[in-house]
Structures are given as structure tokens and as C-alpha cells.
Amino acid sequence: MDEDVPPYNEADEEEDSGPKLEPIDPIFHSFLHDGPFEECLVCSCDLRQTHYLVHKTWVGEEVIFEYAMCHSCAEDLQSEMSEESVARLSEFLETQRRREGTYEVCNYCEKPIGECKERSLNAACFGMEMDTRHYPLMICGECSLQVQEMLSQQTRDRRDRFIGEHFDCPPSMEIPLPTELAKS
């Protein structure tokens, strides 16, 4: 286990449940635009004055997928997930998360980032700052597949439509929706 990264502890949340804001780590900047994300993928709103999520997926050292979505659009998307998927994901997030606020290891199985062929990183941001209390969040490819298997057919269909509406890639690509890994 990485000695520099403290394990997730629910008691820490009870002390101060608010976000801890710091400048956005450049790893969460847009690879395509070579800087911070500026607009929501869905509604194109200006992200400099709103809450939003950033999602990036790597295979090896290559970013294969990235986007930022405002909180309002993420909530709308979550409302389209089946109750079954929401319940399963909530249980997984509450019972399996071992770490918070790091992307050095998978927050669920604690596999070091250097051992992850595939990985996704997520950040919760406000303007040009990110919450470093609960984020960043890293999930390895194996744990991401576990999450995907929890989804109902209704939610998988919505994920595929989301991908088809916003990206030029096969809809069968296993890409998490931002709401699948957002902290409840």
C-alpha cells in the first residue's frame, strides 16, 4: 500500500464535509484543447462559474476519452438511469471505496496507477478549482468493468445513446457516465 496516500476514512468526512478547493491539477485539463475545459459537453455552458465533473480515460499513456459536464446536465443524465442501477452503484461506491482524493492508486482495489493498463480519472470542479477532499478519483479498468456489469439494460442503452450523441466512437465502448462515479 502507498504510504503517502492515507486510506479512506469516513470519520474524516464527519469532521468537515465541505469540499476542499485547490487549483485544478493539469492532468484534468483537456488533452484536445491543451488547457482547462471551458464548456459543458452537453449544454455548452461556460464552466468558469459553475460546478462540473471532468472525466478522462487512458489506455496506457494515451488519453482515449475526455469530457467535462456541468452539474445540471449530470443530474439530468442521472435521472435517466434506472432505479436498479442507481441503487447498485450507490452500494458499490459506499462499500467498496478504499481511498479518496488520489489518483495514484485505484480508489476501489488500490492497484497502483503504474500497473493499470486502463484507467479513468474523475474530478469535481468549480470554475478553475477542484475538490480535493473527495476527488480526484481513479478507477482501474478491472473495477470499471465491475461497475459496468452492475448497470441495467435501460442504463446501458442510455449510456450508448450518450456516447453516440457526443462522441465519434463505437457505442459499445465501455465508458462510464459521469454519474456512475460521482460521490453521492
WOSULJO-V23644 format. One record per residue. NEAR is the number of other C-alpha atoms within 8 Angstrom. Layout:
BEGIN
<<NEAR> <NEAR>>
END
This chain:
BEGIN
<<3> <4> <5> <4> <6> <6> <7> <8> <7> <6> <6> <7> <8> <7> <6> <6> <6> <5> <8> <8> <9> <8> <7> <10> <7> <7> <4> <12> <11> <11> <8> <4> <7> <7> <8> <10> <10> <7> <11> <14> <9> <7> <7> <7> <7> <9> <14> <8> <7> <10> <11> <13> <13> <14> <14> <13> <12> <13> <10> <7> <5> <6> <10> <8> <8> <11> <11> <12> <14> <13> <10> <6> <10> <11> <9> <8> <9> <8> <7> <8> <11> <10> <6> <8> <12> <9> <8> <10> <11> <9> <8> <10> <10> <7> <6> <7> <12> <10> <13> <13> <10> <12> <11> <7> <11> <15> <14> <10> <8> <10> <9> <9> <11> <5> <6> <11> <10> <10> <13> <12> <12> <14> <13> <12> <13> <13> <10> <9> <10> <16> <15> <11> <10> <10> <13> <14> <14> <14> <13> <14> <11> <6> <10> <10> <9> <8> <11> <9> <6> <9> <12> <9> <6> <9> <12> <9> <8> <10> <11> <10> <9> <8> <12> <11> <6> <8> <6> <6> <7> <7> <8> <5> <6> <6> <5> <10> <7> <11> <10> <8> <9> <6> <5> <3>>
END
